[in-house]
Amino acid sequence: MTIRFSHEESGSKGRYVAHVEGQADSGEMTYSRLSANRIIVDHTGVPDSLRGMGVGSALAHHIVAEARAKGFTIVPLCPFLKAQADRHPDWADVIKGL
């Protein structure tokens, strides 16, 4: 299974979208920008048709990689991302509290 990611941002809001090869539906992780180098991830959404395929986990890993590559930190208000971050102490360089 191949997952391709896209990114959309308008004003202080944005989202990362996971497009799964061969699937019409996509997953998303939405955020609000606090500053040029800090975002709040507030929601992860994966439709039922993609459940169990690792789409949410792939989004979490992707946003952490983006944060490292682009030099921003993430405040994980989304319960899913918070749970993922708790399982990955190695993400502490980019996962921060308010």
C-alpha positions as CSV (number, residue, x, y, z in Angstrom):
1,M,0.0,0.0,0.0
2,T,1.3,3.4,-1.0
3,I,0.3,6.6,0.8
4,R,1.0,10.0,-0.7
5,F,0.8,13.2,1.3
6,S,-0.3,16.6,0.4
7,H,-0.4,19.8,2.4
8,E,-2.8,22.7,2.3
9,E,-2.6,26.0,4.3
10,S,-4.7,29.1,4.3
11,G,-4.1,31.8,6.8
12,S,-3.5,30.3,10.2
13,K,-5.3,26.9,9.3
14,G,-3.9,24.0,7.5
15,R,-4.0,20.2,7.0
16,Y,-2.0,17.3,5.8
17,V,-3.9,14.8,3.7
18,A,-3.0,11.1,3.2
19,H,-4.0,9.8,-0.2
20,V,-4.0,6.0,-0.2
21,E,-3.3,4.3,-3.6
22,G,-6.5,2.7,-5.0
23,Q,-8.8,4.4,-2.5
24,A,-11.3,7.2,-3.1
25,D,-11.2,8.4,0.5
26,S,-8.4,10.1,2.3
27,G,-7.3,10.8,5.9
28,E,-6.4,14.2,7.3
29,M,-4.6,15.9,10.2
30,T,-5.6,19.5,10.7
31,Y,-3.8,22.2,12.6
32,S,-3.8,25.9,13.5
33,R,-0.6,27.9,13.3
34,L,0.5,29.7,16.5
35,S,3.6,31.2,14.9
36,A,6.0,30.6,12.1
37,N,7.6,27.8,14.0
38,R,4.7,26.4,16.1
39,I,1.4,24.6,15.3
40,I,-1.4,23.0,17.2
41,V,-2.6,19.7,15.7
42,D,-6.3,19.6,16.7
43,H,-7.8,16.7,14.7
44,T,-6.9,13.5,12.9
45,G,-9.7,12.1,10.7
46,V,-9.6,8.7,9.0
47,P,-12.8,7.5,7.3
48,D,-14.1,4.0,8.1
49,S,-13.1,2.8,4.7
50,L,-9.4,3.3,5.6
51,R,-9.5,2.1,9.2
52,G,-6.9,-0.5,10.1
53,M,-4.6,0.5,7.2
54,G,-2.2,2.6,9.3
55,V,-3.3,5.9,7.8
56,G,-3.5,7.8,11.1
57,S,-0.1,6.5,12.2
58,A,1.4,7.4,8.8
59,L,0.0,11.0,9.1
60,A,1.6,11.2,12.6
61,H,5.0,10.1,11.4
62,H,4.7,12.4,8.4
63,I,3.9,15.5,10.4
64,V,6.8,14.8,12.8
65,A,9.2,14.4,9.8
66,E,7.8,17.7,8.4
67,A,8.4,19.4,11.7
68,R,12.0,18.2,11.8
69,A,12.6,19.1,8.2
70,K,11.0,22.6,8.3
71,G,12.0,23.6,11.9
72,F,8.6,23.8,13.6
73,T,7.2,22.3,16.8
74,I,3.8,20.6,17.4
75,V,1.4,21.0,20.3
76,P,-0.7,17.8,20.2
77,L,-4.2,18.8,21.3
78,C,-5.6,16.0,19.1
79,P,-6.1,12.9,21.3
80,F,-4.8,10.6,18.6
81,L,-1.6,12.5,18.0
82,K,-1.1,12.9,21.8
83,A,-1.4,9.1,22.2
84,Q,1.1,8.5,19.3
85,A,3.5,11.0,20.9
86,D,3.2,9.2,24.2
87,R,4.4,6.0,22.5
88,H,7.3,7.8,20.7
89,P,9.5,9.6,23.3
90,D,12.0,10.1,20.4
91,W,9.5,12.7,19.1
92,A,10.2,15.0,22.1
93,D,12.4,17.2,19.9
94,V,9.3,18.4,18.0
95,I,6.3,17.5,20.2
96,K,5.9,20.3,22.9
97,G,3.2,21.4,25.3
98,L,1.6,24.9,25.3
